[in-house]
Amino acid sequence: MYDITKLVEKKVFRELTRRLPTPKQKKRGRKRVLKEALLSGILQVLVNGVAWGKIADCGCGYASCWRYFKELQRRGKLKLIYEELARKKTDVVEGAIDTTTSTSFRFQRMTGWDGKHKKTGTKISIFSDKNGLPADVLFGKGSRHDTRFLSNHIEKTALRRKRILNLDKGYTSLDFRREMRKKGTKINMQTRTGDYTAKRGPKFRFDKLKYHTRFLVEKLIGWLKNFWRIRIRRDRLPAMYKAFVYLGLIIILLRY
């Protein structure tokens, strides 16, 4: 049996086992595999990035693990668990948004050329709270500009108080600043030379002390990319890749 502590902490594994649905036993046919064995195989694929057919002995075959994970994705269970934990454990009064591009094969769906990082990939945009936990996540092609994720993040976290939003220079947008100011949210961003030169009146203020907390979202992205199945996209279907990202975010939330 594979030592699960090499992948995740025991408390995280127990909590995952408790939250995930148990395979139903039919009246006829072979006995159902234990949920712990199925989850052990899935975590090997997520953390180590191995192919399904190369899973180490975990008490069941790789096909059973794949079918169980496919069923979780089909029912949307992982997304529901992540959204429930995110609402309960995150506080977006002060947060940050950043994106990362996962290297990918040139699949037909949800991949594109990222000119900044010079690679083909899938872009993941993360909205982290003041403690560096994932409050929201969005996906897109590698060619999609970072600013196009902003409005969707704000919409998905509606009815949650947001006072300060720390962004990097790549999100420069005068319209977005004004829109968020009307909603009572301050955009804390260091401007580049030449930005807003035609703007009358005082320039936008920049709080260096608050901006230092932005490293938390970068740390969160580092945690997420420690899962090798997320760092390199090998799943042709976007839904399967998203399911792995949701599982990774669930593990991060369960650690705290």
N, C-alpha and C positions, 0 to 999 in steps of 0.2 A: 504493500500500500504506500502511495506517495505521501511524503511528509508535508502536510499542508502548511506548516509553519514557515517553510521556505518561501511561500508565496504571500500569505497575509497572516495577520495576528489571529490567535485563536478566538478572541472575542468578536472580531470582525467576521470570521467564518461562521461562528454560531449565529450571529445576528442575520447574516445573509441567508443561512439555512432556514431561519425562522420566518423571514419575510417572503421567500420564494415559494411558489405553490408546489405541493407534493404530487408526483405523478399518480394518477388513479389506477387502482388494481382492477382489471377486468375479471369477470367470472370465469372466463376460459382463457387459456394461453399461459405463457410463462410468467413467472413472478417478476414484478416490477423492480427495477434497480433502485437502490437507496439514493435519496436526494444528495446526501453527502458525497457519494462517489461521483455522481454527475457533475456536481459543482466543482469538485477537485479537478476533473478533466478540463472543464471550461476555464478555470483559473490558470491552468498551465498554458493554455492557448493565449489568454489575455496577458499574463505577466511575462512569460518567456518567449512568446511570439512563435511557438512551434506550430507545425501543420497539424491538422486534426488527426491525421493518420499516424503521427509520431508521439502521441501522448504516452507518458510513462504509465505503468500499472497503477490504476486508481480504483479498481474494484468493478470496472465495467469496460465495455468496448468504446472506441472513439465514436462509432456511429450513434450510439445511445446518447452520448454527450452532445453531439451535433444536433440531433433531433430535438432534444430537450431545449437547447439554446434557441433553435429555430422557432420552437413553439412559444418560448418567452418573448421573442421578437414579434411574432405574429400577433400575439395578444396585447402587445404594448406594455407588458408588466414592468420591464426595467425602466421605461420612461416614467411610468406612474410612480414607482418607488422613489426614483430620483426626485421628481417634482414634489412629492410629499416630504421627503427629507429636507429639500432645499427651502421650502416654506417654513419648516419647523426650526431649522438650525442656522439660518442666515439672517443677517440684519443689514439691509442695503441703505441705511441712513448715510453711510459714507462708503463708497465703493470705487472700483476701477474696471475698465474694459480693455481687453487686449486680444489679439488674434495670433494664431500660430498655424503654420502650414505643414501638414503631414505628407511626407513623400508618398507618392502613389504610382502604380502602374497607370498607363494611359487608358483608363476605363472610359466607357461612353458617357456615364452619368456621374455628375458631381466631382469632376476633375477639371483642372485648367492650369495654364502656365502662370506661375507666380514670378513676375519679372523682378521683384525685389530680392527673392531668395534664389532665383535662377533654377527653378525646378518645377516639374509637374506635380500637382498635389491637390489635396482637399483642405480647405480652410476651416478652422474651428475658432469661433469667437466666444470668449468667456467673460461673463460679468461676475466679478468676485466681490464679496462684501468686505466690511472693515476688518474681518479676521482672516481674510484670504480664502474663504470657502466659496464654492461655486454656487451662485444664486441663479444663474441662467446660462444656457449654452445654445449656440446656433451653428449651422453648418452651411457651407457654400463652396463654389468652385474656387480653385486657387487664384483665378484671375479676377475674382470679385474684390472690389475695393473695400477697405476696412470700414469706411464711413457708412456704407450701405447696411451694416448690421445694427447701427445705433438705434434707429427708430424702432426696430423690432424688439431690441432689448428693453427699451423704455415701455413699449406696449405690453410685453409679457410680464413686466414687473409693475404694472399699473396698480394703483391703490396701496402701494407700499412707499412710505416716505423716503425720498432721496434728497439729501441736502447738499452733498459734495460728490462730484464725479471726477475722478482723476484720469486724465487721458494724456497720451503722448502727442507729439507734434503731427503725426500722420492723420489725426482726426480733425485738423483745423477746418472749421466751418462757422462762418459768421451767423448764418441762418439757424444752425443748431444751437449755438450759444444763446441767441435771443429767444428761441422757442423754449429752452430749458429755464431761462431766467424768469419767464412768465409763469412757469410751473413751480418756481421757488427752489430750483436746483442750480447750484453754482458749478460751472465747469472750470476746474482747476487744471490749467494747461500752460506749459511754457511755450510762448510763441516764437516763431522763427523771424529772422531779420527780414523786414519788408511786409510782414503780415499786418493787415488792418491799417495801412499807412493813410488811407483816405478817410478813416473813421474820425469824426469830430468828437471833441470832448475827451475825457480821461480814457486811458487804455485799460484793457482788462487786467485785473489784479491776479498775481500769481503767488500762491502760498507754498514756499519751498518746504516748510516743515510738514505740511499735509501731504505734499507730493511724494515725500519719502516713503509713505505707506504703499505707494504703487508697486513696490518690489514684491508685494504679497501676491499680486496676480501673476507676476512672472514666476514666482516660486510655485504657484498652483499649476501653471503650464508645465513646469519641470516635473512635478509629481505626476501629472497626467501622461507625460511622454516617457516616464519610467516603465509604463506598460508597452511592451514592444509591439503588440498587436495594434496599438493606437499610433505609435510613432511612425510605423510604415503600414500603409493601407494595402492589404492583400485581398480584401473582400470586394468582389465585383459589384454586389448589390449595395447601394447606399444604406438601406435599412439595416443590414447586418453590421456594417461598420458603425453606424450610430448606436446600435445596441451595445457594442463593445465600449464605446465612449461613455454611455450611460452607466454601464457596470463599473467602469473605472471611477467615475464621479461618485457613485454610491459608496465605493470602498473608501474614498477620500473623506466623504461626509461621516461615515461610520467610525472613522479613526478618532473623531473629535466630538 
